[in-house]
């Protein structure tokens, strides 16, 4: 059997980085060679087959990049599986991979266009669900959310939602349109700070009086209680939150991977936040540089209409550069209230947020509101966590776009983070005498550098231990960059780990091996490096090693491992543990 000339052939179920509608996308196979006009041939074949199937001649996207070519086109929302078949057939033909008479039963013949068309027409007829398009058009006319997955359609959201199974779709006349509505909805994306911003914004919505659903890398929550646990930062988590029938507002973490694999869960939001753009996830889906990554993050701009706002970080040069091509209303924040962009925006009467004389200021319609001293806001860690000041400013702007008052915003910023349950797994702190332990999610060089600066790693009096590891779906260079970032702070102990369930094609210990090689190259002594592939055991090593005055930095990523480490540290704190004493066994893993 011939090797397929593509990988990651997928449906795009919402607006996405390529276009605003639904469709199909694929990536050419790793290492595949094709001539320069193959993408042009693919485009012609797609248009030919769409005409034959009676589909609209909508957007077609092709982009040649370092690892091949990304190919995507719009297709009707009830024909997306068929669209993936069209995409694959067209690339087989266009790339010259169909020279041999390859034909898998049930799939379009790559060597015979007439036979392929017969197969694709049959597939399209079997998949077609005409009422969907009719209901979507009517939902758009009523300005209603339209949430669709494999089994269910939901019109409206939260308290204004109604759902139907796909095999029981109603006639348009039978839908109670007057009782359906959307709820205030925010999207949050970026390289770092997404989950913190989601949680802060959810707290702001709750303080405003809304019963709030939010989704993030830890799960889906309603009124602060979990509905689902695990990484729900993609479209499925968003739909679960928006379908919570008692929700009056929703805040949705919107990760890069979900946007590239499927697109956004919703076509319209009241506000979206892009926290920043930093090196991470290179090599997947044709994303090979920061400009590519910024374009992916800014997919959320497609969901912002005339009445909405896109909140951006003015201290991020990539966002400033790419924002010039956006047409949606913008709101900027900075750590400097006198940043030229903020000054220009204030002069134009546009909302901005930034720091002036140690206070966070929110400017709305030309009126400046003092939100309080940043050093007194728990998330700022006494102004040492500059990245969290950015998150505070972004959340404040987003909250104001949802109609939350400056007084309410100031009250929440003054208290959020006092309780460790406000932001679990992010900058959590335990003090055992003068041994300080910080647990965080830092997962890329910028995030790790910001964390180490915030906890005073560069000015420490004692020794420092750090735990390092990563998911396997990063390029070797990304893994080396994280190790190099840690090495620059000259730790006295580095413990290398795996992240269970996130090996993603790599062998156990492979990530640790790459990081170890970089640490050695950067002058970290072999005796300073330990390997404990289990995350919980990796976190225990620095505790056993610690002595008075040490700083222990524990980036823990997998949710169950984090919960076990937090429970261990809480128990040690309750027992009055001190350095040099035995470290208790961790709690058992949950089934």
C-alpha positions in Angstrom: 0.0 0.0 0.0 1.3 3.5 -0.9 2.1 5.9 1.9 -0.5 8.7 2.2 0.9 12.0 1.0 -0.8 13.9 3.8 -1.2 14.0 7.6 -3.6 15.7 10.0 -6.5 15.6 7.6 -9.3 17.2 9.6 -12.6 19.0 9.7 -12.8 22.7 10.6 -16.0 23.0 12.5 -15.8 26.7 13.2 -14.1 29.9 12.1 -10.4 29.3 12.0 -7.0 30.7 11.1 -7.7 30.1 7.4 -11.2 31.6 6.9 -14.4 32.4 8.8 -16.5 29.4 7.9 -16.4 25.6 8.2 -14.4 23.4 6.0 -11.5 20.9 5.8 -7.7 21.2 6.1 -4.7 18.9 5.8 -0.9 19.0 6.1 1.3 17.4 3.5 3.2 14.3 4.7 6.4 14.8 6.6 9.3 14.8 4.2 7.1 14.6 1.1 8.6 16.2 -2.0 6.3 18.0 -4.5 6.9 20.4 -7.3 6.2 24.2 -7.0 2.9 24.2 -8.9 1.4 21.2 -6.9 -0.6 23.5 -4.6 -2.0 25.4 -7.6 -3.1 22.1 -9.1 -4.7 21.1 -5.8 -6.6 24.4 -5.8 -8.0 23.7 -9.3 -9.0 20.2 -8.4 -10.8 21.3 -5.2 -12.7 23.9 -7.2 -13.6 21.4 -9.9 -14.9 18.9 -7.3 -16.8 21.5 -5.4 -18.6 22.6 -8.5 -19.5 19.0 -9.3 -20.9 18.5 -5.8 -22.9 21.7 -6.0 -21.0 23.4 -3.2 -20.4 27.2 -3.1 -17.1 28.4 -4.5 -16.0 29.8 -1.1 -12.5 30.4 0.3 -9.5 28.3 -0.6 -6.2 28.5 1.4 -2.8 27.2 0.6 0.5 28.0 2.4 3.9 26.5 1.7 6.1 26.5 4.7 9.2 24.9 6.1 7.7 21.4 6.6 5.5 21.2 3.6 2.2 22.8 2.7 -1.1 23.5 4.6 -4.2 23.1 2.4 -7.7 24.2 3.5 -11.0 25.2 1.9 -14.5 26.1 3.0 -17.3 23.6 2.7 -20.9 23.3 4.0 -21.2 22.5 7.7 -23.1 19.2 6.9 -20.5 18.0 4.4 -17.3 18.2 6.4 -16.4 14.5 6.4 -16.9 14.6 2.6 -14.8 17.7 2.4 -11.9 15.9 4.0 -12.2 13.2 1.4 -12.2 15.8 -1.4 -9.1 17.4 0.2 -7.2 14.1 0.4 -8.2 13.1 -3.2 -7.1 16.5 -4.6 -3.7 16.3 -2.9 -3.2 12.7 -4.0 -3.7 14.0 -7.6 -1.9 17.3 -7.3 1.2 16.1 -5.6 1.8 13.3 -8.2 1.2 10.6 -5.6 -1.6 9.0 -7.7 0.7 7.7 -10.4 0.0 4.1 -9.3 -3.5 2.8 -9.4 -4.1 3.0 -5.7 -7.8 2.8 -4.5 -9.0 1.9 -1.0 -12.6 0.6 -1.0 -15.1 3.3 0.1 -12.7 6.1 -0.8 -12.5 8.3 -3.9 -10.3 6.7 -6.6 -7.2 8.8 -6.9 -6.6 7.6 -10.4 -10.0 8.2 -11.9 -11.9 11.5 -11.5 -15.3 10.1 -12.7 -15.1 7.2 -10.3 -14.0 9.6 -7.5 -17.0 11.9 -8.2 -19.4 9.0 -8.0 -18.0 7.9 -4.6 -17.9 11.5 -3.3 -21.5 12.1 -4.4 -22.6 9.0 -2.5 -20.6 10.1 0.6 -22.0 13.6 0.4 -25.6 12.3 0.1 -25.2 10.0 3.1 -23.8 12.8 5.2 -26.1 15.6 4.1 -28.4 17.1 6.8 -30.2 20.0 5.0 -32.0 21.3 8.2 -28.7 22.2 9.7 -28.0 25.0 7.2 -31.5 26.3 7.5 -31.3 26.5 11.3 -27.8 28.1 11.1 -29.1 30.8 8.8 -32.1 31.5 11.1 -29.8 31.5 14.1 -27.6 34.1 12.4 -30.6 36.2 11.6 -31.6 36.1 15.3 -27.9 36.8 16.3 -27.8 33.5 18.3 -25.0 31.2 19.2 -24.9 28.1 17.1 -23.1 25.2 18.9 -22.7 22.0 16.9 -20.9 18.7 17.7 -21.1 15.1 16.5 -24.4 14.4 18.3 -26.1 17.7 19.3 -27.1 21.1 18.1 -27.6 24.0 20.6 -29.1 27.3 19.7 -28.4 30.1 22.2 -26.2 29.7 25.2 -26.4 29.4 29.0 -29.9 30.4 30.3 -31.0 31.1 26.7 -30.0 27.8 25.2 -32.0 24.9 23.8 -30.5 21.7 22.4 -31.6 18.9 20.0 -30.0 15.7 18.9 -29.0 15.7 15.3 -31.5 13.0 14.4 -34.3 15.0 16.0 -33.8 18.4 14.6 -36.8 20.7 14.7 -38.5 22.6 11.8 -37.6 26.2 11.9 -41.1 27.1 12.7 -41.1 24.9 15.8 -38.0 26.6 17.4 -38.9 28.9 20.3 -36.8 31.7 18.9 -38.2 34.4 21.2 -37.0 32.5 24.3 -33.5 31.9 23.0 -30.6 34.2 23.6 -26.8 34.3 24.1 -25.0 35.2 27.3 -22.0 37.5 27.8 -19.0 35.5 26.5 -15.3 36.1 26.6 -12.5 34.2 24.8 -9.0 34.1 26.2 -5.9 32.9 24.3 -2.1 33.6 24.2 1.1 31.8 24.9 1.2 32.5 28.7 -1.3 33.6 31.3 -4.4 32.1 29.6 -5.7 30.1 32.6 -4.9 32.9 35.1 -6.8 35.4 33.0 -9.8 33.1 32.5 -10.0 32.5 36.3 -9.7 36.2 37.1 -12.3 37.1 34.5 -14.6 34.5 35.8 -14.2 35.9 39.3 -15.0 39.4 37.9 -18.2 38.1 36.3 -19.2 36.4 39.5 -18.6 39.6 41.5 -20.8 41.4 39.0 -23.6 39.0 39.9 -23.6 36.6 37.0 -23.6 32.8 37.5 -20.5 32.0 35.4 -19.2 29.0 33.5 -15.6 28.8 32.5 -13.4 26.3 30.7 -9.6 26.0 30.9 -6.7 23.5 31.0 -8.0 22.2 34.3 -11.6 21.5 33.2 -15.0 23.1 32.9 -16.5 24.9 35.9 -19.8 26.4 36.9 -20.0 28.7 39.9 -16.5 27.6 40.7 -17.4 23.9 40.9 -16.0 21.4 38.3 -18.3 19.9 35.7 -15.5 18.1 33.9 -11.8 17.8 34.8 -8.8 17.6 32.4 -7.7 19.9 29.6 -10.8 21.5 28.2 -9.2 24.5 26.6 -10.5 23.5 23.2 -14.0 23.7 21.5 -15.5 20.8 23.4 -14.8 22.6 26.7 -16.3 25.8 25.3 -19.5 24.0 24.2 -19.8 22.3 27.6 -19.6 25.7 29.4 -21.9 27.4 27.0 -24.5 24.6 27.4 -24.7 25.0 31.1 -28.3 25.9 31.4 -28.0 28.1 34.5 -25.0 30.1 33.2 -25.4 33.9 32.8 -21.9 34.4 31.5 -19.1 32.3 30.1 -15.3 32.7 29.9 -13.5 30.3 27.6 -9.8 29.4 27.3 -9.1 29.1 23.6 -5.9 27.2 23.1 -3.8 27.2 19.9 -4.2 23.5 19.3 -8.0 23.6 19.3 -8.1 26.5 16.9 -5.8 24.7 14.5 -7.5 21.3 14.7 -11.2 22.4 14.7 -11.5 26.2 14.8 -13.5 28.2 17.3 -16.6 26.8 19.0 -18.5 30.0 18.5 -18.6 32.5 15.7 -19.4 35.6 17.9 -18.1 36.7 21.4 -18.5 39.9 23.3 -14.8 40.2 24.0 -11.5 38.3 23.4 -8.1 38.6 25.0 -4.7 37.7 23.5 -2.3 37.8 26.4 1.0 37.6 24.5 2.9 35.6 21.9 6.0 33.6 22.9 8.0 30.8 21.4 6.2 27.5 21.8 4.6 24.7 19.8 6.7 25.2 16.7 6.6 22.5 14.0 2.9 21.6 14.2 0.4 22.5 11.5 2.9 24.6 9.6 3.6 26.9 12.5 7.4 27.6 12.4 7.9 31.1 13.8 6.4 33.7 16.0 4.6 35.5 13.1 2.8 32.2 12.3 2.0 31.7 16.0 0.6 35.3 16.4 -1.6 34.7 13.4 -3.1 31.6 15.0 -3.7 33.4 18.3 -5.4 36.2 16.5 -8.0 33.8 15.1 -10.2 35.0 18.0 -10.5 38.3 16.2 -12.9 36.6 13.7 -15.4 36.3 16.6 -15.4 40.0 17.4 -17.9 42.2 15.6 -18.7 45.9 15.8 -20.1 45.7 19.3 -17.3 43.7 20.7 -13.7 44.2 21.7 -10.4 42.5 21.1 -8.0 43.1 24.1 -4.3 43.1 23.2 -1.0 43.6 25.0 0.7 46.7 23.7 4.1 45.5 25.2 4.1 42.6 22.7 5.7 43.8 19.4 4.2 41.0 17.4 0.7 41.8 18.5 1.2 45.5 17.7 2.5 44.6 14.2 -0.3 42.2 13.3 -3.0 44.3 14.8 -2.6 46.8 11.9 -4.5 44.3 9.7 -7.4 43.8 12.0 -10.8 45.5 11.5 -12.5 44.7 14.8 -12.6 47.2 17.7 -9.4 47.0 19.8 -8.5 47.8 23.5 -4.8 47.9 24.5 -3.1 47.5 27.8 0.5 48.0 28.9 2.7 48.1 32.0 3.2 51.7 31.1 0.1 53.9 31.1 2.1 56.4 29.0 2.9 53.9 26.3 2.5 55.8 23.0 -0.2 53.5 21.8 -2.2 53.9 25.0 -1.8 57.6 24.8 -3.1 57.6 21.2 -6.0 55.4 22.1 -7.0 57.5 25.2 -6.9 60.6 23.0 -9.4 58.9 20.7 -11.6 58.0 23.6 -10.9 54.2 23.3 -10.5 52.0 26.4 -7.0 51.3 27.7 -5.4 50.0 30.9 -1.9 50.4 32.3 0.4 51.2 35.2 1.1 54.7 36.3 2.9 55.6 39.5 2.5 52.1 40.9 -1.2 52.0 40.3 -3.3 50.2 37.6 -5.4 52.7 35.7 -8.4 51.9 33.5 -9.5 54.6 31.0 -13.0 54.4 29.7 -14.6 57.0 27.4 -11.9 59.5 28.4 -12.4 59.0 32.2 -9.5 57.4 34.1 -10.3 55.0 37.0 -7.7 54.1 39.6 -8.0 50.3 40.2 -5.5 50.3 43.1 -1.8 49.8 43.8 -0.4 46.9 41.8 1.9 45.8 44.6 -1.1 45.2 46.8 -2.8 42.9 44.2 -2.0 39.3 45.3 -1.3 38.2 41.7 1.5 40.7 41.3 3.6 39.1 44.0 4.5 42.6 45.3 5.1 43.8 41.7 7.7 41.0 41.1 5.4 39.1 38.8 5.3 41.5 35.9 3.5 39.0 33.7 0.6 38.8 36.1 0.3 42.6 36.0 -0.3 42.1 32.3 -2.9 39.5 33.1 -4.6 41.9 35.6 -4.7 44.7 33.0 -6.0 42.4 30.3 -8.8 41.0 32.5 -9.7 44.5 33.7 -10.2 45.7 30.1 -12.2 42.5 29.2 -14.4 42.9 32.2 -15.1 46.5 31.3 -16.1 45.4 27.8 -18.6 43.1 29.4 -20.1 46.0 31.3 -18.5 45.3 34.7 -18.0 48.5 36.7 -14.5 49.9 37.6 -15.4 49.6 41.3 -16.2 45.9 41.0 -13.0 45.4 39.0 -10.9 47.1 41.6 -12.4 45.1 44.5 -11.7 41.8 42.7 -8.1 42.7 41.7 -7.4 43.6 45.3 -8.3 40.1 46.6 -8.0 37.6 43.8 -5.0 35.3 44.6 -5.2 35.6 48.4 -6.8 32.2 48.5 -4.7 29.5 46.8 -7.9 28.0 45.4 -8.3 31.1 43.3 -5.6 30.1 40.9 -4.4 26.6 41.5 -1.2 25.5 39.9 -0.1 29.0 39.1 2.4 30.7 41.4 1.3 28.8 44.4 3.6 29.3 47.4 4.5 27.4 50.6 7.0 28.5 53.3 8.6 25.9 55.5 10.6 28.2 57.8 12.9 29.9 55.4 12.6 27.3 52.6 10.3 28.7 49.9 8.5 26.4 47.5 6.7 27.7 44.4 4.5 25.5 42.2 3.6 26.8 38.7 2.7 25.8 35.2 5.6 27.6 33.4 5.9 25.6 30.2 8.0 27.7 27.7 11.1 29.8 28.0 9.3 33.1 28.5 7.0 31.7 31.1 9.8 30.0 33.0 12.0 33.1 32.9 9.1 35.2 34.2 8.5 32.8 37.0 12.2 32.6 38.0 12.4 36.4 38.0 9.2 36.7 40.0 10.4 34.3 42.8 13.7 36.1 43.0 15.8 33.2 41.6 18.4 35.7 40.3 19.0 37.3 43.7 18.6 34.3 46.0 20.8 34.0 49.1 20.6 30.2 49.3 20.5 27.4 46.8 17.9 26.7 44.1 16.4 23.4 42.9 14.1 23.3 39.8 12.1 20.5 38.2 12.0 20.5 34.3 10.1 18.5 31.8 7.7 19.0 28.8 5.2 17.4 26.5 6.7 15.5 23.7 5.0 17.5 20.9 7.7 20.2 20.9 10.7 20.5 18.6 14.1 19.5 20.1 15.1 23.2 19.9 12.1 24.2 22.1 13.1 21.7 24.7 16.7 22.9 24.7 15.5 26.5 25.0 13.7 25.7 28.2 16.7 23.9 29.7 18.9 26.8 28.7 16.6 29.2 30.4 16.9 27.3 33.6 20.6 26.9 33.3 21.1 30.7 33.0 19.9 30.9 36.7 22.7 28.4 37.7 20.5 26.0 39.8 22.2 23.8 42.3 19.8 20.9 41.5 17.8 20.1 38.4 15.3 17.2 38.4 14.2 16.1 34.9 10.8 14.4 34.5 8.2 13.2 32.0 4.6 14.4 31.9 2.5 11.3 32.0 0.1 11.0 29.1 1.8 13.8 27.2 4.7 11.9 25.6 3.0 12.4 22.2 5.2 10.2 20.1 8.4 10.3 22.1 9.8 7.5 24.2 9.8 7.8 28.0 12.8 9.7 29.1 13.5 11.2 25.6 12.6 14.7 26.6 14.7 14.4 29.8 17.6 13.3 27.7 17.4 16.3 25.4 17.2 18.7 28.3 20.1 17.0 30.1 22.3 17.4 27.1 21.6 21.1 27.0 22.1 21.6 30.7 25.5 19.9 30.4 26.4 22.1 27.4 25.5 25.1 29.4 27.9 24.2 32.2 25.6 22.5 34.7 27.6 19.8 36.4 26.4 16.2 35.9 26.1 15.6 39.7 23.7 18.5 39.8 21.2 16.7 37.5 18.8 14.0 38.6 16.2 12.2 36.6 12.8 11.1 38.1 10.4 10.6 35.3 7.3 10.4 37.5 6.2 14.0 38.1 5.3 13.5 41.8 8.5 11.8 42.6 10.4 14.5 40.7 8.8 17.1 43.0 9.8 15.2 46.2 13.5 15.1 45.3 14.1 18.9 46.0 12.1 18.6 49.2 14.4 15.8 50.4 17.5 17.7 49.3 16.4 21.1 50.8 18.2 22.9 53.6 17.5 26.2 55.4 17.4 29.2 53.0 16.7 27.2 49.8 14.4 28.1 46.9 12.5 25.2 45.3 10.7 25.8 42.0 8.3 23.1 40.9 6.7 23.4 37.5 4.1 20.6 37.6 1.9 20.1 34.6 -0.3 17.0 34.6 -3.5 17.7 36.6 -3.5 14.6 38.8 0.2 14.9 39.6 -0.3 18.6 40.5 -3.2 17.8 42.8 -1.1 15.1 44.6 1.9 17.5 45.0 -0.3 20.2 46.3 -1.9 17.8 48.8 1.6 16.7 49.9 2.8 20.3 50.4 -0.4 21.2 52.3 0.0 18.2 54.6 3.6 19.1 55.2 2.7 22.7 56.0 0.0 21.5 58.4 2.5 19.2 60.2 5.1 22.0 60.6 7.6 20.3 58.3 11.2 21.7 58.2 14.1 21.1 55.9 16.1 18.0 56.9 13.0 16.1 58.2 11.7 13.0 56.2 9.4 13.9 53.4 6.1 12.0 53.7 4.9 9.7 50.9 2.6 11.4 48.5 -1.1 10.7 48.3 -2.1 7.9 46.0 -3.1 8.6 42.4 -6.8 8.8 41.7 -8.4 6.0 39.7 
